[in-house]
């Protein structure tokens, strides 16, 4: 089997998948898709991902069968089902649901409001995208912190990294990028430190990617 990840270095959704691949100790080919220059709009890429977003995971089975999976959470769910070793879901059903809930706070409640296509449309309408983005990030992280209080151990849900952490750490990188201070959420700060001590999280960081733009 061959795994090819089409992604962009600073995409938080792409970073989630890189973390999951690292946690599962899966080798993959990194293909950079420059979403700033519009590479995702090419016919070749749209054939893999009609929504023209990153990431896309391309899977080639040993028999030559090929699949393309888009959207970060379905990609991670596929990896969890296909490669059950080194699980990223808690075994307990309630804790597993809470991990998914925390992931969706980021995936549905924050990230869509900060992504490149949204900010470009806001600017085209003459709006200042800065306060818009910061507000959603601040509110979402506050909700994440409150929700995680019930289940957190070393990580967001217990003492092993889960889907929730795969989503949280990239969102915190985005928070820093957009100038949102989350230091008041001590629990989140502690979880981030625990995550970044793991090779899977450290290696997935935006600045570690081959297409990273040094700033």
N, C-alpha and C positions, 0 to 999 in steps of 0.2 A: 504494500500500500504506500502511496505517496500523498503527502499533504502539502498544498501550496496555499499560502495565505496572502491574498491581495489586500494591502492595507496602506495606511499612511502614518508616518511617525508620530504626529501630534494628535491623531484621532483617538479620543478616549474610548470609543467603541472598539477600535482596533486593539488598543492596549489591553482591554478586558480579555480578548481572545488570546493575545500573546501570553498573558499571565496564566490562563487556563492551560494552554499548551505546555508552558513551563512546569506548572504544578503536576501535570500528568506525564512529564518527562517524555514528550513526543517531539521527534525531529520534524522540521517542516522547512519548506523553501519560502523565503521572504521575497515577495514581489511588491515593489513600491508603486503606489498609485497617487500621483500628485494631484490632490483634489483642489489645490489653490490654482493651479494652471488649467484645470478642467479635464485632466486625463480620464476621469471617471465618465465623461460624456461620450467617449469614443464608442463606435459601433461594436468593436470587439469586446469592450468591457461590459456594455449594456447587454450583450448576449449572455453574459454570466450573471449580471445583476441588473434587471430592468429598471430598478429605482435609481441606479447610478450613484450608489453610496458605498462606503467602505465600512466594515470589512466584507470580503467574500472568501470563503474557504472552498478550494477546489480539491476534490478527493478522487484519486485514481485507484481503483481496486486492483488486486493482483491479476484479475482476469481481463483488465483493460477497461472495465466499466467506469465511467466518470460521472461525478455529481458536483454540482455547485450549490453551496448553501450560503445565504446571506442573512444579515441581522445578527448581532453579536450573541444575544441570548439563545436563539435556536442553534447557533453554531456550538456554543458551549454545552447545551443540552445534548447535541449529537455526540460531542466528544465524551460526555459522561456516559451515555448509553453504549457507545461503540468501544470505549476503552475504560472499563469500570475500575481498573486499578488506580490507586491514588484518588479516591473520590473527592469531589468538591461539593457534594450535597450531604448534609447530616443524615444519619439513618432514621432518627426519630421523625415521624411525619409532621408534627407541629413545628419542630425546629427547622425542618426542610422548608416548610411553608413560610416561616419567618425569614429565612435566608432569601427566598424568592421575593418576599414582600420588600425587604430592604433593597434588593437589587432593582426592583421596579420603582422605588422612590427615586433612584438615580436615573434609570433607563427611561421612564415615562414622565417623571416629575421634574427633572432638571435638564438632562442632556438635549432633548429636542429644542429647548428654548435658547440654547447657547451655540448650536451648531452653525456652520458656515453659511448654509443656505438661508437659515432664519435671519442671521445678522445682515446678510446682503439684502434681503427683502426689506428689512426694517430701514436700512440706509437708503434704499431706493425710494421709500416712502417719505424720506426726510426726517426720520426719527433717529434719536440718539440711542444706539443699541447698548451702550455701557450700563446705564441704570437698569434696563430691562434684564440683561444677563445677570448682573450682580444680584438682583432681587431674587430671581429664581434659584440661583446657587445658594444664597444665604438661607432662604426659607427651606430649601430641600435638605441641606445639611443639618439644619436644626431638627427637622423631622426625623432624619436618619438617626441622629444622636439620641433623641427621645425614644425612638422605637427599639434601638439596639440595647438600651439599658437593661431590658428584661432578659436578654439572652447572651449578652457579651461575656466572654471569658478573656482569653488572650486575644481572640479575634472577635469579629462581629457576632458570631454564633458559636459559642463554646471555644474550645482550645485548638481548633484546626481551621485553616483557611477555607472559606466557602465561596459560593457564587456572590454573596454579599460583598466580600472583600475584593473580588475581582472587579466589581463595579465601583466600590468606594475609592480605592487608591487612584485610578485614573481621574475620577471626579475631583479629587483633592489636587491633583496636578493642574487640572483646569482652573480650579479655584485660585491657585497661586498665579496662574497666568493672567487671570482677569482681575486680580487684585482684591480678592475676597478673603478676609481674615477669618479663620475658623479656630483660632487659638482658644477661644472661650469654651469650645467643646472638648474638654479634656479627654473624654472617652475616645473620640475620633482621633485625636492626636496620638494617643497611646496605641490604638489599633494600627494606625499608619506606621508607626515605628516598628511594631512587631512584624508587619507585612514586609516592609522594606529590608528587614534583616534576612529575609528568605531570598535565595538566588532567583527564583521564578519571578518575583516582583521586581527585583533590582534589574534583571536583564531585560524586562519588558518596558522599562522607563523610556519615555520619548527620546531623551538625549542619547540613549544607547543604540538607537536604530541606525541602519546604514544610510538612510535618506534624511537623517536629521540635519536641520539647518542650524549652524552654530550662530548664536546671537549674543 
